[in-house]
Amino acid sequence: VQLVESGGGLVQPGGSLRLSCGGSRFTFSTYVMSWYRQAPGKERELVATIDTRGITVYADSVKGRFSISRDNAKNTLYLQMNSLKPEDTAVYYCRAQSPLTSVWGQGTQVTVSS
């Protein structure tokens, strides 16, 4: 199982970014996929999850601003982030979970600053 994130960068407050996470060497459609983030000096936290049926769950801090989606044909997970705030600054990780496996990507940095 391999996961590779992309799409991070520097954005001004109020701006948008779309993160992508490409999966390989596993049956992407059968895994629950999630985005987590970790800010400096803080614990890693769940941002959003999408299960195999497309049902989504969001952290309260990102509800209404972020949107998680998946394209099983492309083995890709997305996180659309709008109305970004400085407190969204963190390394963002994708995670693939099955009953027997949990795999993390290497992370992509998102910095929200003017």
N, C-alpha and C positions, 0 to 999 in steps of 0.2 A: 504494500500500500504506500503510495506516495502522494503528497499534497504540496502544491506550490502556489503561494499567494503572490498577487501583483496588484498594482494600482494605487499604492500609497504615495504620499508626497506631502508637500507644504501647501496649505490652502488658507485663505483669509477667513475670519469669522463670518458666518452666514453663507459660506460657499458650499460646494458639493464635491463629492468624490464617489467613484464606484470601485470597490474592491472585487477582485476575482480570485477564485481558488480552483485550480485545475487538478483533477484527480486522475491517477493512473494505477494500473496493476491491481484493480479491484472492481467489483460490480457496483458502480457508483450509486445506481438507483435504489439499492437495497440498504444503504447506510443513512442513518440520521446525521445531518450535517449542521454544524454550528459555527458561529463566529464568537470569539472571545477577544478581550483586550487586556493589556497590562500597562498601566502608567508607572512612571518611575516611583519607586518606593511604595507601591501598592500591590495588592494581590491581584492575580488574574481573575477577571470577572466575565460572566456570560453576557453577551450582547444580544444574540438572537439565535434561534434554532428553527430548523425546518425538517419535518419528519418525511418518511417515505410517501405519505399521502399528500404532502404539500401543506400540512398544517403548521402554522408559525407561532412562535412565542417570542416576546421581546422583553428586555429589561425596561423597567419603568423610565429610566433616564433617557431612553432613545425612542420610546413610543411616539409615533406620529412624525418622526424625523427620518428614521432608518427603515429600510425595507430589504428583507432577505428573500432570495429566490434561487431556484436551481434549474438548470437545463440538463436533464439526464442524457439527452442525445449527445451533448458536448462534454459530458462529465465535468461540469463546471458549476460552482457555487458563486453567488454574487451577494454583495452588500452595497446597496445604494444608500449613501449618506448625504442628507440634505440639512440645511440650516445648522451647519457645524459650529460647535462652540469650542473655546480653548480647552475646556475640560474633557473634550473628546480626544485630546492628544494622548496617544498610546501606541504601543505595538499591537497590531491586530493579527490574530491567529485563526486559522480555520481548523476544524476538528471533524474527523469522520468516526462514527461510532456504530458498532454492531453489538449483538449480545456477547461476542467473544473478543472484540478488537476495539482499540481506541488509538487513533493516530493523529498527530499534530503536524501542521505545516511549520515552516521556519519563521514565519511572521513577516509583516510589512509595516513600516513606520508611517503613521499618520500624525502630522503636526498642524495644529490649527493656531495660527498666529498672524497678527498684523505687522 
